[in-house]
Amino acid sequence: MSGTSKRAQDRGLLPKAGRWIGAAALTVALTSCGITYNSPTVNSSAEGFQVTVLEMSPTIVASANRSPYAPQSLPASFFANAGGGSARGAGAIPPTPYLPDESRETVEFRPLPDVAPQPYRIGVGDELLLATKSRNSVEELSGLLAAANQRQGYTVRDDGNIAIPDVGSIAVAGLTIEEAENRLFQVLVDNQIDPTFSLEVSRFNSQRVAVGGAVRAPTIVPITPNDLTLGEAIIAAGGTEVRDREFASIRVYRQGTLYQIPLEIYLQNPGMKDKLMQAGDAVFVDTSYDLDRALEFYRAKIDVISLRQEARNSALNNLMTEINIRRGALEEDRTNFDRREKYGANGRQYVYLAGEVSDQNRFALPFNDRATLADVLYGEGGFDTTTGDPSEIYVLRGDPQAGYGDIVIAYHLNARNAAKLILATKFEMRPDDIIFIEEQPITKWNRALQQLFPVLLRSAQNAL
């Protein structure tokens, strides 16, 4: 190539290079002026707003937390339960019917059959007492200790359960004391409670024998683990009161069968007194021999007991129906609330996250509780210190004294020293607060350059 042509080519390239260098210089100048990239920041001067920046300190946090605020409450249905019933007693036996004088006949001897002793089984109405270690050595069984110290037992309810605080309902009806101890032991172990205790029946109300007729004090005698005999049942009623033993008799009604023992045979034969009683037996000391009248007494008594039992069962069924209706209403109310919550119809209170947080979002303030800056910030993933500046964490809040108008208070947390994050665990949030984290200075340059490079490349291509 000749010298003349080479000089001509150089003269053509110089203008293009000059244009490329000029474009680059202009772009850098615009970048330094902040024209190519604007990032949000907190300034004390803002058009239309008066911004007051307060550095977070224990005193400032305490002052901010004193602003009036009442957390939203869950509906009452979340705190209510369906309720429960109470045990009902068996009631007293009906009055002994009046038996008029009648002609006396020879008393027929129909002795009670022998029955084998059976272990006592816990029933409805029995009261159980739990004895535990002293309060100083065992503190887990607070409910049991209170009952033992105050001598308050647990009554077996109509459903066969006892309710123990901190443990729950335990089915014990139909069990022997040993079987009930084993069941209670397992329940306490399952609930991680020290199973050191002893169980006893303090009041026997489920198995009884009625004694009436010609006795000093008609009564109901409970059956206990110590087998109850016929003689003991009559002694419990004060003994017999008859003027003519020759014509008196002791009648026992058991499971639909009437047994009869002449009083003289009863007194002369110790084996008659040792006959074991069973639950539901009715003993009647009679001075007459009219079996129909005696049967009428027993049947009247059994009818009254049956009516009372039916009344208890009916009341229990009505109670369970009412509980189920109440439980269904509560569950429906809770479900409706959850559905309204899903569609945002509950009017929740929110805190908003902006800037260099992991997830720019809104955080619903909890029901019946207060949330802190740490709860909101780290409950939503925190922030990445690669892009977020820990020394520029702000909580923006409208001034309540100015009616949340044009005055903004910016609480500034400089967490460059991580020890100051303890303030975030104490600073309580209020509805409509905004949590803002500025970006790192290098992040601003990085993002500015990311927007600058395409401009430089296009300018270079145009220059060439």
Secondary structure, DSSP 4 states (H G I P E B T S, - for coil): --HHHHHHHHHHHHHHHHHHHHHHHHHHHHHHTT-S-------SEETTEEEEEEE--HHHHHHHHTS--------GGGT------------PPPPPPP-------PPP-BPPPP------B--TT-EEEEEE--TTT--S-HHHHHHHHTT--EE--TTSEEEETTTEEEE-TT-BHHHHHHHHHHHHHHTT----EEEEEEE--SSEEEEEESBSS-EEEE--SSPPBHHHHHHHTT-B--S-GGG-EEEEEETTEEEEEEHHHHHH-HHHHTPBP-TT-EEEEESS--HHHHHHHHHHHHHHHHHHHHHHHHHHHHHHHHHHHHHHHHHHHHHHHHHHHHTT-S---EEEEEESBSS--EEEPPTTS--BHHHHHHHTT-B-TTTEEEEEEEEEEE-GGGTTSSEEEEEEE-TTSGGGGGGTTT-B--TT-EEEEEEPHHHHHHHHHHHHHHHHHHHHHHH-
